[in-house]
Structures are given as C-alpha cells and as structure tokens.
C-alpha cells in the first residue's frame, strides 16, 4: 500500500527535456522507441537500428558539430532524426536543413553512386510558434521540395521535414483521441496530465514509457540533471 502511495506522489520528469528524451528513446528501450517512431511516421516499422552516438561526425576539425537527439535507420530504407527544441531560435530552420544535409551526404563515400543514399526524414518537435507554421494552425506540418507553380509535383521523396508543435497537441488530441501520434505527443507534452492517465488505459506502449520515466524520476542523479537543464531553459 505504501509503495502504491509512493508511486502516485512521484512527479514525472518531462520527456520533452532533451536529457530525459535521449535517455528514454534509446537502444536500451528499443520497443518503446519503435512504437514511438511508428506513431510519428504512421508506418509499420519492421526493423530499426538506433544510433546512440549523438554527434554528427565532422570531415574537418573546423566543421560545425551537430548533436542529435534521436537518430534511427528504419526498415533499412530511410534515416530518421527526431529533434526536440523547446526554445525559439532564429536559426531553427537553418539548423534542420544542416542536420538533413549532413545525414544525407554522410551516406555517400568516395566511389559510391548517388542513388546509394537513403531517404532522410527530420522530425522537429517544438514548444513554440514559428513564422512558417503559425498561420497553418495545425499540430503537424510536413515539408518537402515542390514545383513552385504546380505544388502537387514533388521533386523527390528523399527529403522530408516534419514539424510537430507541442502547443497545439491538446486541441489535436481532443479532436482525435485514438490517434497514436496524438497519444505519444500528449505524453511528451506532460506525462503527469489527466489525458495521459486516460491514454495509458488503451496504449500499452505509452504506459511502458510512463513506467520507464517514473523509474528515471526516482533516480536522484537523473532528477538533478533534468532540474538543471530545466533551470537553464527557464533562465
């Protein structure tokens, strides 16, 4: 009885904080990560390789270094990078383009044909409005390269950037509570919410994620690191 009371009193760490996100969605929690990515992409994931090496390698010492939140190889045919950005940054779009270009170009080595490179999808989960998306009033917007006068014509499917806005998830969830994407994004926004308690009753994978975050929340070192990161964000 005391143990149950203790669990109820634990305030869960926020999985949208990068240090918590990176620890939760990693190779040590492969099934949780697989379910999360399936929901975001809305496609079946048969095989998944999770890259726990967070740095984008540099060709030269002076090249800019990128730190990835979650990079995966899906079904041996596409690379996916999930980034969480809580603070508005004037370089936000440029940063997404940089990450995409590095992940795409790094697949081709000297002597390789250009068609060796797999499709690269960048998923940016943000907690602010951007000038590009605020008028669209949707939780998720999807971007690629299209012909200017005939936007139905897509140049290639090798590039895709998805932007998911956490500030719009409650409205999206109320419209479609059965959407697994909405359920997972609701979890990212606030695992302590009433909505997530509701989601846990019908989504076993989100429930496993909540249990895992609860264990992380009871780890004093992780709790302290997350608090410091949250303080830095607030400052």
LODRENLO-978792 format. One line per 2 residues: number of its first residue (from 1); their letters; for each residue x, y, z of N, C-alpha, C, O, CB. Coordinates in steps of 0.02 Angstrom, whole numbers. Last residue first. Glycine has a CB too. Example, Ala and Ser with C-alpha at 12.3 -4.5 7.8 and 13.67 -1.06 7.14 Angstrom:
2> SA> 642/-112/354/684/-53/357/645/2/394/670/57/402/704/-30/286; 660/-284/390/615/-225/390/660/-165/390/712/-166/423/565/-224/452
# end
This chain:
235> XX> 796/1502/-876/839/1561/-873/848/1592/-942/883/1642/-949/907/1542/-843; 732/1388/-927/691/1441/-899/732/1507/-895/705/1561/-909/665/1422/-829
233> XX> 845/1312/-963/794/1330/-1013/753/1389/-990/741/1436/-1028/749/1271/-1029; 906/1295/-840/942/1329/-894/894/1353/-948/902/1408/-975/995/1283/-924
231> XX> 808/1221/-774/826/1287/-749/861/1328/-803/848/1388/-812/870/1281/-686; 813/1103/-847/751/1142/-847/765/1214/-824/738/1261/-852/698/1110/-801
229> XX> 941/1061/-813/926/1076/-883/863/1119/-888/861/1166/-927/916/1010/-924; 926/1041/-677/975/1090/-700/961/1110/-772/967/1169/-790/1046/1061/-694
227> XX> 830/938/-681/814/1002/-648/861/1057/-671/840/1113/-685/819/994/-572; 902/837/-744/843/864/-777/824/932/-747/804/977/-783/784/815/-771
225> XX> 999/813/-646/1019/836/-713/961/868/-750/969/919/-783/1046/777/-753; 917/768/-541/957/828/-532/979/857/-600/977/917/-610/1019/813/-489
223> XX> 863/652/-595/818/706/-573/856/771/-567/831/824/-587/785/688/-505; 978/576/-612/940/597/-671/894/656/-653/888/703/-692/899/539/-699
221> XX> 1012/560/-476/1059/591/-523/1022/617/-584/1033/674/-606/1114/540/-544; 901/493/-420/920/560/-396/967/596/-445/961/657/-454/954/555/-328
219> XX> 771/416/-494/844/415/-494/869/486/-477/858/532/-515/873/391/-563; 640/433/-511/660/412/-444/736/406/-438/762/392/-384/627/346/-426
217> XX> 630/458/-644/614/512/-599/634/497/-527/644/542/-487/539/527/-601; 654/334/-700/704/386/-709/693/443/-659/741/472/-634/701/414/-781
215> XX> 533/274/-664/596/247/-638/652/299/-644/693/306/-598/616/183/-675; 448/354/-742/441/353/-669/505/327/-636/528/354/-585/380/310/-648
213> XX> 489/319/-868/503/387/-846/495/392/-770/531/430/-738/455/437/-880; 439/187/-868/510/199/-876/529/269/-851/580/277/-817/531/190/-949
211> XX> 301/212/-858/335/173/-806/410/185/-808/442/193/-756/320/97/-814; 283/280/-979/270/314/-916/305/278/-858/334/311/-815/193/318/-903
209> XX> 313/177/-1068/354/237/-1068/345/276/-1003/394/302/-975/338/282/-1129; 209/90/-1043/277/68/-1029/324/128/-1025/370/129/-984/301/19/-1083
207> XX> 104/171/-1090/106/151/-1019/176/128/-999/199/146/-945/55/95/-1006; 134/173/-1223/139/236/-1186/142/221/-1111/178/254/-1074/79/282/-1202
205> XX> 105/38/-1246/173/62/-1256/184/130/-1221/237/142/-1193/189/69/-1330; -32/24/-1224/14/-12/-1181/85/15/-1186/122/16/-1137/14/-86/-1197
203> XX> -162/121/-1225/-99/117/-1262/-46/88/-1216/-18/123/-1173/-77/187/-1289; -270/128/-1140/-280/98/-1206/-217/92/-1248/-218/60/-1300/-331/137/-1244
201> XX> -231/184/-1022/-280/130/-1018/-290/95/-1085/-315/39/-1088/-347/158/-994; -151/290/-1054/-119/229/-1028/-167/170/-1026/-145/113/-1029/-91/242/-959
199> XX> -241/393/-1082/-206/359/-1137/-177/293/-1115/-177/244/-1152/-151/404/-1166; -276/435/-954/-327/408/-998/-295/367/-1054/-319/313/-1071/-370/464/-1027
197> XX> -155/488/-914/-185/434/-874/-238/398/-915/-245/337/-911/-215/462/-809; -147/589/-1008/-100/532/-1013/-124/474/-971/-115/416/-990/-29/553/-991
195> XX> -246/677/-963/-252/645/-1028/-207/585/-1035/-227/534/-1064/-236/695/-1083; -194/724/-844/-253/680/-841/-261/643/-907/-281/585/-908/-317/721/-826
193> XX> -12/725/-844/-79/752/-858/-134/699/-852/-122/639/-855/-80/782/-927; 118/690/-833/80/693/-771/7/712/-782/-32/715/-734/113/743/-724
191> XX> 179/702/-954/161/634/-933/121/633/-868/93/581/-850/223/593/-925; 161/817/-1072/156/814/-998/133/745/-976/73/730/-978/106/868/-972
189> XX> 216/805/-1202/197/870/-1176/193/869/-1100/218/914/-1067/131/893/-1205; 231/668/-1221/290/711/-1221/275/778/-1188/316/805/-1151/315/722/-1293
187> XX> 96/629/-1218/142/604/-1167/204/648/-1163/227/665/-1108/163/530/-1183; 54/691/-1335/24/711/-1272/68/689/-1213/77/726/-1165/-48/682/-1265
185> XX> 124/615/-1425/143/685/-1418/113/714/-1354/144/757/-1322/119/726/-1479; 57/492/-1410/128/497/-1394/149/570/-1383/187/585/-1337/171/466/-1450
183> XX> -73/527/-1452/-62/499/-1386/11/506/-1364/25/525/-1307/-82/425/-1384; -54/569/-1584/-78/617/-1533/-65/592/-1463/-47/631/-1418/-153/630/-1543
181> XX> -16/444/-1637/30/502/-1640/10/553/-1587/52/577/-1549/29/535/-1710; -129/370/-1620/-70/352/-1581/-18/408/-1582/18/419/-1533/-38/287/-1608
179> XX> -290/429/-1607/-228/435/-1645/-168/420/-1601/-157/453/-1550/-221/506/-1675; -398/435/-1526/-375/368/-1545/-311/370/-1586/-281/318/-1599/-428/332/-1583
177> XX> -437/565/-1510/-406/533/-1453/-378/464/-1470/-337/437/-1432/-455/526/-1396; -452/696/-1597/-441/626/-1614/-401/592/-1559/-340/590/-1560/-403/620/-1682
175> XX> -482/816/-1534/-515/801/-1597/-509/728/-1616/-553/699/-1648/-485/845/-1653; -399/814/-1423/-472/816/-1412/-510/799/-1476/-565/771/-1472/-492/885/-1386
173> XX> -275/819/-1488/-295/759/-1451/-370/757/-1440/-401/704/-1445/-258/756/-1384; -274/949/-1539/-271/892/-1585/-295/829/-1551/-331/789/-1581/-200/883/-1612
171> XX> -274/1022/-1419/-328/1030/-1466/-332/971/-1514/-386/946/-1529/-320/1096/-1505; -152/978/-1367/-214/966/-1330/-275/972/-1375/-322/933/-1371/-220/1016/-1271
169> XX> -52/1018/-1460/-69/947/-1452/-136/937/-1416/-172/890/-1433/-14/912/-1415; 1/1140/-1484/-62/1126/-1518/-87/1054/-1504/-136/1033/-1534/-54/1136/-1593
167> XX> 124/1148/-1426/73/1195/-1402/4/1181/-1432/-46/1207/-1408/93/1266/-1418; 206/1063/-1495/178/1040/-1432/122/1085/-1407/77/1062/-1371/232/1034/-1380
165> XX> 208/1037/-1663/205/1090/-1614/169/1066/-1551/110/1051/-1552/169/1151/-1643; 317/964/-1774/262/949/-1728/264/1001/-1672/314/1008/-1637/268/876/-1700
163> XX> 367/957/-1937/370/999/-1877/307/986/-1836/251/996/-1860/376/1074/-1896; 468/865/-2046/405/869/-2010/414/911/-1948/462/902/-1911/378/798/-1992
161> XX> 539/855/-2202/547/885/-2136/477/893/-2105/433/923/-2135/583/954/-2140; 619/752/-2319/556/771/-2286/571/799/-2218/611/771/-2180/508/710/-2281
159> XX> 689/689/-2465/693/740/-2414/623/754/-2385/576/766/-2422/723/805/-2442; 658/595/-2557/717/582/-2516/725/633/-2460/763/622/-2413/779/582/-2559
157> XX> 562/614/-2648/538/595/-2582/596/580/-2535/586/557/-2479/492/533/-2586; 568/756/-2758/596/693/-2733/566/678/-2665/546/723/-2628/673/697/-2729
155> XX> 477/853/-2809/539/838/-2844/567/770/-2824/588/731/-2866/591/892/-2831; 304/842/-2829/360/838/-2781/423/816/-2818/422/766/-2854/343/789/-2722
153> XX> 169/932/-2877/226/896/-2904/285/900/-2855/311/953/-2841/247/926/-2972; 80/1016/-2821/64/945/-2815/121/901/-2841/123/841/-2828/0/929/-2853
151> XX> 121/1144/-2855/142/1117/-2790/124/1043/-2779/149/1012/-2732/113/1157/-2735; 164/1217/-2982/125/1155/-2977/144/1118/-2912/178/1067/-2915/137/1109/-3039
149> XX> 246/1323/-2967/181/1336/-2998/135/1275/-2996/75/1281/-3006/190/1358/-3069; 358/1260/-2898/325/1322/-2874/255/1332/-2903/208/1346/-2865/368/1382/-2893
147> XX> 369/1093/-2847/373/1140/-2903/330/1201/-2886/273/1194/-2864/350/1106/-2969; 444/1056/-2685/390/1054/-2734/401/1106/-2790/437/1155/-2781/322/1066/-2700
145> XX> 516/966/-2558/531/1009/-2615/478/1001/-2669/467/946/-2695/601/993/-2644; 426/972/-2399/473/942/-2446/484/990/-2505/464/1048/-2502/446/873/-2471
143> XX> 349/958/-2239/381/999/-2290/427/956/-2334/461/910/-2311/421/1055/-2257; 208/961/-2136/257/918/-2171/283/956/-2232/244/983/-2271/225/850/-2192
141> XX> 153/998/-1971/159/1018/-2041/215/977/-2072/264/961/-2038/174/1095/-2047; 42/971/-1836/98/947/-1877/95/976/-1947/42/978/-1978/99/870/-1880
139> XX> -60/1046/-1780/-8/1020/-1736/53/999/-1776/110/1008/-1754/-35/960/-1696; -102/1199/-1866/-105/1126/-1859/-49/1103/-1812/2/1136/-1805/-99/1090/-1927
137> XX> -103/1332/-1915/-145/1312/-1859/-156/1236/-1854/-211/1213/-1840/-213/1346/-1864; -41/1410/-2008/-71/1347/-2031/-115/1315/-1978/-160/1275/-1993/-16/1298/-2051
135> XX> 19/1516/-1949/-43/1530/-1984/-78/1466/-2008/-137/1468/-2025/-29/1574/-2044; 136/1459/-1896/84/1484/-1851/18/1497/-1886/-35/1490/-1855/108/1549/-1818
133> XX> 241/1415/-1979/186/1369/-1965/128/1400/-1926/74/1369/-1924/212/1312/-1927; 338/1514/-1999/317/1473/-2056/254/1432/-2043/217/1417/-2089/373/1426/-2075
131> XX> 364/1568/-1876/332/1611/-1926/304/1570/-1984/254/1589/-2015/382/1663/-1952; 318/1455/-1745/366/1479/-1794/328/1522/-1845/268/1514/-1855/403/1421/-1829
129> XX> 292/1439/-1570/265/1452/-1636/321/1476/-1682/365/1513/-1661/208/1504/-1633; 356/1303/-1470/346/1374/-1484/316/1380/-1554/315/1332/-1593/413/1413/-1479
127> XX> 414/1180/-1451/369/1205/-1399/359/1281/-1407/354/1317/-1358/396/1189/-1329; 433/1045/-1571/448/1111/-1544/395/1132/-1493/339/1107/-1493/452/1162/-1600
125> XX> 514/921/-1650/461/930/-1601/476/994/-1563/526/999/-1527/455/868/-1551; 549/876/-1810/564/926/-1760/504/935/-1714/450/954/-1737/584/994/-1793
123> XX> 615/752/-1900/554/767/-1862/574/815/-1806/610/796/-1760/521/702/-1833; 676/720/-2058/689/757/-1996/622/772/-1963/577/801/-1994/729/823/-2010
121> XX> 721/586/-2156/663/622/-2128/686/655/-2062/711/622/-2017/602/574/-2115; 795/534/-2302/808/561/-2236/748/603/-2214/727/650/-2249/873/604/-2235
119> XX> 823/391/-2405/779/447/-2387/795/469/-2315/808/427/-2272/704/426/-2393; 995/346/-2436/925/332/-2418/888/397/-2404/917/450/-2394/923/286/-2356
117> XX> 1112/338/-2568/1085/374/-2510/1011/359/-2499/971/360/-2545/1096/450/-2518; 1141/281/-2689/1151/240/-2629/1117/272/-2568/1097/237/-2522/1227/230/-2616
115> XX> 1136/364/-2796/1073/332/-2776/1081/284/-2717/1033/252/-2697/1044/294/-2835; 1266/404/-2822/1223/448/-2782/1159/414/-2759/1130/433/-2708/1205/510/-2823
113> XX> 1389/275/-2794/1341/310/-2838/1294/351/-2794/1284/335/-2735/1300/259/-2882; 1553/292/-2721/1483/271/-2719/1441/307/-2772/1457/364/-2791/1453/283/-2649
111> XX> 1676/353/-2725/1666/295/-2768/1595/269/-2769/1577/229/-2812/1711/240/-2747; 1671/407/-2559/1707/411/-2623/1696/346/-2663/1707/291/-2638/1782/424/-2612
109> XX> 1503/386/-2494/1576/389/-2488/1607/393/-2558/1573/383/-2608/1603/327/-2449; 1355/439/-2426/1391/428/-2489/1465/438/-2479/1488/491/-2458/1365/477/-2543
107> XX> 1301/473/-2306/1288/405/-2330/1329/388/-2392/1336/329/-2410/1213/396/-2345; 1321/605/-2282/1366/558/-2249/1355/485/-2272/1397/442/-2258/1357/562/-2174
105> XX> 1215/671/-2343/1280/668/-2378/1327/617/-2347/1369/590/-2382/1312/737/-2377; 1110/654/-2247/1104/630/-2316/1173/621/-2348/1187/568/-2376/1062/679/-2358
103> XX> 1157/712/-2131/1136/643/-2129/1131/613/-2199/1146/554/-2210/1068/637/-2093; 1182/843/-2180/1237/802/-2154/1218/728/-2153/1258/685/-2172/1256/825/-2083
101> XX> 1054/887/-2218/1108/883/-2268/1165/839/-2245/1194/802/-2285/1134/952/-2285; 984/885/-2095/963/844/-2152/1020/834/-2200/1034/777/-2221/903/875/-2188
99> XX> 1057/979/-2021/1054/909/-1999/1034/863/-2056/1063/809/-2065/1004/902/-1941; 1032/1094/-2099/1100/1070/-2089/1100/997/-2068/1138/957/-2095/1136/1112/-2035
97> XX> 894/1107/-2089/924/1095/-2154/995/1068/-2148/1016/1025/-2187/923/1159/-2196; 885/1135/-1952/853/1075/-1979/883/1057/-2047/896/998/-2061/777/1085/-1985
95> XX> 953/1258/-1950/980/1200/-1913/951/1135/-1939/986/1085/-1947/966/1208/-1837; 868/1339/-2021/935/1325/-2048/967/1265/-2014/1002/1225/-2046/980/1386/-2039
93> XX> 760/1344/-1931/752/1313/-1997/820/1295/-2027/827/1241/-2056/714/1359/-2044; 826/1410/-1817/791/1346/-1812/787/1310/-1880/807/1252/-1885/721/1356/-1785
91> XX> 887/1527/-1792/921/1483/-1839/887/1415/-1844/915/1367/-1872/993/1473/-1818; 817/1591/-1694/813/1620/-1761/845/1574/-1814/831/1582/-1873/847/1687/-1762
89> XX> 724/1491/-1586/791/1509/-1608/785/1535/-1680/752/1504/-1722/840/1449/-1604; 635/1453/-1439/634/1481/-1506/704/1506/-1524/738/1538/-1484/582/1538/-1512
87> XX> 658/1302/-1352/668/1374/-1355/668/1398/-1427/699/1366/-1470/732/1394/-1320; 643/1167/-1371/596/1200/-1327/601/1276/-1330/553/1311/-1313/607/1177/-1256
85> XX> 653/1039/-1482/676/1108/-1474/624/1146/-1432/568/1156/-1455/687/1143/-1543; 708/883/-1524/662/919/-1480/692/988/-1467/749/994/-1445/651/881/-1413
83> XX> 715/781/-1669/744/834/-1629/691/868/-1587/635/881/-1610/779/885/-1675; 749/633/-1747/698/668/-1708/733/718/-1663/777/700/-1623/655/617/-1666
81> XX> 784/570/-1903/814/607/-1847/758/645/-1812/723/685/-1844/870/657/-1872; 797/426/-1999/752/472/-1965/790/505/-1907/823/471/-1868/689/435/-1939
79> XX> 823/353/-2157/852/377/-2095/805/429/-2065/778/471/-2100/922/407/-2106; 765/207/-2242/762/278/-2228/794/294/-2160/791/254/-2113/689/303/-2229
77> XX> 788/73/-2259/774/112/-2319/767/187/-2306/764/226/-2353/711/87/-2352; 786/-18/-2154/844/-18/-2199/833/22/-2263/863/9/-2314/863/-89/-2217
75> XX> 685/13/-2067/671/-36/-2121/726/-38/-2174/714/-58/-2231/605/-19/-2155; 772/155/-2019/707/121/-2019/700/77/-2080/709/99/-2137/650/173/-2017
73> XX> 888/209/-1909/884/182/-1976/821/138/-1976/817/90/-1938/949/141/-1997; 890/361/-1811/874/291/-1823/879/274/-1896/874/317/-1940/803/276/-1797
71> XX> 928/471/-1679/939/454/-1749/928/379/-1758/952/338/-1719/1010/474/-1772; 889/597/-1571/873/527/-1586/881/515/-1661/845/544/-1701/801/509/-1563
69> XX> 965/716/-1557/927/689/-1501/911/615/-1511/918/574/-1465/861/729/-1492; 1133/758/-1606/1066/731/-1622/1031/706/-1560/1063/678/-1515/1072/675/-1675
67> XX> 1232/894/-1629/1214/844/-1579/1142/822/-1592/1096/862/-1589/1222/872/-1506; 1360/942/-1743/1289/938/-1726/1278/883/-1675/1311/831/-1677/1247/926/-1788
65> XX> 1490/1055/-1774/1471/992/-1742/1397/994/-1724/1374/1042/-1692/1514/979/-1679; 1563/1121/-1922/1516/1129/-1866/1495/1061/-1840/1484/1014/-1879/1454/1170/-1887
63> XX> 1738/1099/-1956/1668/1089/-1974/1624/1096/-1912/1644/1080/-1856/1657/1020/-2006; 1868/1100/-1916/1833/1164/-1914/1760/1158/-1933/1722/1206/-1926/1867/1213/-1959
61> XX> 1916/969/-1937/1910/995/-1868/1869/1059/-1863/1839/1072/-1811/1979/1007/-1840; 1812/889/-2061/1870/929/-2044/1861/956/-1973/1804/966/-1951/1881/987/-2095
59> XX> 1701/808/-2056/1754/791/-2104/1818/827/-2087/1873/800/-2096/1732/810/-2175; 1624/751/-1906/1649/806/-1947/1702/781/-1996/1742/738/-1978/1677/862/-1903
57> XX> 1471/668/-1858/1544/670/-1868/1564/725/-1917/1526/742/-1962/1570/602/-1893; 1357/718/-1747/1366/711/-1819/1440/720/-1832/1469/772/-1818/1323/764/-1859
55> XX> 1336/630/-1593/1370/681/-1632/1367/665/-1706/1374/607/-1727/1442/688/-1609; 1278/521/-1526/1238/582/-1537/1271/633/-1584/1236/675/-1612/1225/614/-1471
53> XX> 1259/357/-1541/1312/407/-1549/1279/472/-1570/1254/478/-1626/1366/384/-1602; 1156/271/-1549/1165/305/-1484/1224/353/-1485/1237/387/-1436/1176/253/-1430
51> XX> 1046/237/-1669/1114/261/-1662/1121/300/-1597/1094/355/-1590/1134/306/-1723; 953/95/-1693/956/158/-1656/1029/177/-1647/1069/138/-1621/920/152/-1587
49> XX> 865/19/-1817/933/24/-1789/939/93/-1758/930/144/-1791/988/13/-1845; 731/-87/-1850/752/-22/-1825/823/-27/-1797/838/-73/-1759/704/5/-1771
47> XX> 604/-159/-1952/671/-162/-1922/693/-91/-1903/676/-43/-1937/723/-195/-1971; 471/-126/-1973/490/-197/-1968/558/-205/-1935/569/-251/-1896/491/-229/-2037
45> XX> 352/-15/-1938/424/-22/-1933/441/-96/-1922/428/-124/-1869/453/22/-1875; 223/57/-2030/246/-2/-1994/322/-6/-1995/352/0/-2049/216/-66/-2024
43> XX> 183/230/-2001/200/175/-2045/228/117/-2003/254/128/-1948/251/197/-2099; 179/356/-1941/117/324/-1962/132/270/-2015/98/266/-2067/67/376/-1991
41> XX> 282/422/-1882/285/413/-1955/220/386/-1984/207/392/-2044/342/367/-1973; 239/418/-1748/256/482/-1780/255/477/-1855/231/522/-1889/325/506/-1756
39> XX> 219/280/-1727/164/327/-1718/178/393/-1754/134/421/-1787/151/340/-1644; 347/228/-1749/290/205/-1790/232/254/-1787/200/268/-1837/267/135/-1766
37> XX> 413/292/-1644/429/310/-1713/374/287/-1760/356/323/-1807/496/281/-1734; 354/227/-1532/354/300/-1538/364/321/-1610/327/364/-1636/408/331/-1492
35> XX> 389/94/-1554/319/113/-1552/311/189/-1562/265/211/-1597/287/92/-1486; 530/105/-1543/499/80/-1604/426/102/-1608/403/125/-1660/505/3/-1609
33> XX> 545/145/-1410/567/189/-1464/534/169/-1530/513/213/-1568/644/186/-1471; 498/31/-1345/465/95/-1334/481/143/-1391/437/176/-1418/486/126/-1266
31> XX> 594/-60/-1390/523/-70/-1407/483/-6/-1397/438/9/-1437/493/-126/-1364; 717/-9/-1338/706/-16/-1410/632/-22/-1428/610/9/-1476/743/-77/-1436
29> XX> 793/52/-1233/719/50/-1232/695/43/-1304/656/84/-1328/689/113/-1198; 923/54/-1267/906/15/-1207/830/9/-1199/806/-34/-1163/937/47/-1144
27> XX> 931/141/-1375/935/69/-1388/917/26/-1327/897/-31/-1335/1004/50/-1412; 806/267/-1337/874/244/-1350/873/169/-1360/821/137/-1354/922/264/-1292
25> XX> 717/372/-1260/715/345/-1328/787/329/-1350/822/371/-1378/682/396/-1378; 767/407/-1130/707/365/-1139/708/332/-1208/699/271/-1213/644/408/-1131
23> XX> 878/488/-1151/885/428/-1109/826/380/-1120/836/319/-1120/889/447/-1035; 827/590/-1229/882/550/-1255/892/485/-1216/911/434/-1244/947/589/-1255
21> XX> 730/645/-1140/711/618/-1206/764/570/-1232/748/515/-1254/699/675/-1256; 811/694/-1039/763/641/-1024/743/606/-1089/740/545/-1091/700/670/-988
19> XX> 883/792/-1107/920/740/-1072/875/681/-1054/897/624/-1054/952/768/-1008; 780/877/-1162/824/836/-1204/859/780/-1168/865/725/-1195/875/880/-1235
17> XX> 614/868/-1112/680/895/-1096/732/849/-1127/728/788/-1118/690/901/-1018; 504/792/-1136/523/840/-1189/589/876/-1173/616/910/-1216/467/891/-1199
15> XX> 477/718/-1024/515/685/-1077/533/732/-1135/573/714/-1178/476/627/-1104; 494/779/-864/465/796/-929/506/764/-985/565/781/-994/462/873/-938
13> XX> 471/664/-728/512/710/-767/480/722/-835/444/679/-861/584/684/-775; 328/652/-623/369/626/-677/409/681/-711/384/737/-722/326/590/-728
11> XX> 321/649/-454/307/693/-511/356/673/-567/417/676/-558/315/769/-491; 256/528/-350/313/546/-392/291/590/-449/247/571/-488/348/482/-419
9> XX> 142/486/-287/169/550/-267/227/572/-311/246/631/-309/190/548/-195; 117/360/-334/70/412/-351/99/481/-338/82/530/-372/6/403/-313
7> XX> 221/289/-275/221/297/-347/175/353/-368/190/390/-415/199/232/-380; 181/293/-140/243/324/-160/244/337/-235/265/390/-256/302/280/-140
5> XX> 65/217/-142/60/287/-125/122/325/-148/117/381/-172/51/295/-50; 121/93/-172/74/124/-220/68/198/-207/66/238/-254/5/90/-214
3> XX> 196/73/-56/230/77/-120/186/110/-172/209/151/-212/252/7/-144; 97/63/40/143/119/44/178/129/-22/189/186/-43/194/108/100
1> X> 42/-60/0/0/0/0/43/63/0/29/110/-36/-47/0/61
# end
